[in-house]
Amino acid sequence: MAEQHSLPWRVVFYKGNRGRSPIAEYLDALPFSEQAASYEAFRLLKEFGTLLGMPHAKHIEGKLWELRPGAHRYFYFAYVNRRFVILHAYRKQSQKTPPRELAIAQRRLAEILSEGLENDE
C-alpha cells in the first residue's frame, strides 16, 4: 500500500450553492499570461502540497492560506482526501490584505467546514 504522503494533492475551486465557481469566473476574466501564472501556482501547490511556502504561499490565519502568483491572491485551505480548496480570488492592490476579501474567504471556509464539500472534482 502506498504511503499517504506519496498520494497526489488535488486543487478544487469553491462552488456556491447555485453551482457557480467564482474562482473559475475570476480566472476566465484574466489575460492569458496571468491565467498561466495562476495555473502554474496551482501546479506548484499540487506538487509540493503543505510544504509550499514563501514566496508562493503564505499562512494567513488558522486553516487559511494565500497563494501568491503575481498580482493575484487566492485564499485556500487543505481539506480531506488531499484536496486544496481555492476559496476566493482577488487582485492585490495594497500591501495589506483587504478585510472584505478576507471576510469572503472566511465565510466560504466556514460554509465548507459546516456543510462539507459535495463536489469531488
Secondary structure, DSSP 8 states (H G I E B T S, - for coil): ---GGGS--EEEE---TTS--HHHHHHHTS-HHHHHHHHHHHHHHHHHGGG--TTTEEEEETTEEEE--TTEEEEEEEETTTEEEEEEEEE--SSS--HHHHHHHHHHHHHHHHH------
